[in-house]
Amino acid sequence: MNGLWSRLLAALGMQNEPEGCARENISLAFDVMATLHSERNWKIKIYPDDHAPPHFHVQTPEGESLVQIEGLVVLGTGAEKKALKAALLWASAHIADLKRVWDEQNRRD
């Protein structure tokens, strides 16, 4: 067992697959997003099994922006500008954490 399946079992408080349960016979459709930080009206999240390049999402009530981790390049806008600026400031001090969580959530086996 590895990856997302292991994390699902752990989240359910299970150490082993249920008897008679085969992973290949089960279709799971869910997202386990890692919320790295939240403040007032914004959150920084990383989705599992997401597309390249390594990036995070800044979510606000107004919308969402994608930001490439390397160089903090804004790839897509939608988040409120003031919140995005605050999120980028937080991200600049936590690049190593962002890279680590991206790698954990987006293992390429």
N, C-alpha and C positions, 0 to 999 in steps of 0.2 A: 504494500500500500504506500502511496505517496501523493504529494501534491494536494489538489483540491479535495479529493476523496477523503484523505486523512484529516484535513481540516474540518470537513463536514462531520465526520464521525466524532471528532474531538468536540465540536460545537454542540453536538447532541449528547455529549457525555458518554460516548461509547468508545471502547478500545478496539473492538473487533467488529467485523461485518456480522450482521444478524444471521443466524442459522438459515440456510436455504436462500440467502440473498446473494446474487451475483451482480457485480457492478455493471457488467456489460448488458444486463437485462433491465437496468434502471436508467431512465432519462431524467436528468436533473436540470432544471432551468432556474438558476438563482444567481445573484451577484452578492459577493461578500466584499464590500468596499472597506478599505482601510481609511478611517477618518484620522488624519494625522494631527489636525489642529482645528479648533473653531474659536471664533471670537465674534462677539456682537452679532453681526449679520452676514458672516462669511465662514465657509469651511473649506479646508484643503483635503481632497480625497484622492486615493489611487485605486483604480479598479483592477481586479484580477484578470489575467489573460487578456490584457488590453493590447492595442496595436502599437507599433513603434512610430516615432522615437519615444524613448522613456519620457513620460510627462505626468503631470498631475492636473486635477480639476479644481478650479476655484468656483464654489457654488455660493450664490447669493439669491435672495428672493427675486431679483430682477433677471437672473439668468446664470449662465455658466461659461467660464473661459477655460481653455486648455493652455498649459504652460509647459514648454519643454524644460526638463530639469537642467540639461547642459546649457548654460548661458542664460537661463530664465527667459527664453524667447516665448512671447505670447503667440500661440498658434491659432487661437480662435477666441473671439471676444463675445461677450454676452453678459458677463458679470458687471456690476456697478463699478465705475472707474475708481472711486475712492476706496472701496473694499478690495479691488484688485491690487491697487497700489500697496495697501497694508499687507495683503497676502504675499506679495512679492518681497516686501521687506522681511517678513517672517521667514519666507523660503530661503532668502539669501543667507540667513544665519543657520539654516538647517539642511544644507545641500546634502551632506553625508547621510542624514536620516532619510531624506527623500529617495536617494539612490538605493539605500539598503531596503527600504520598504518596496520600492519598485521591483528590485531583484527578487525579493521574497514572494511578491504577488504575481510576478510574471516570469516564472521559471520557464526556460525554453528547453524541454527535455529532448 
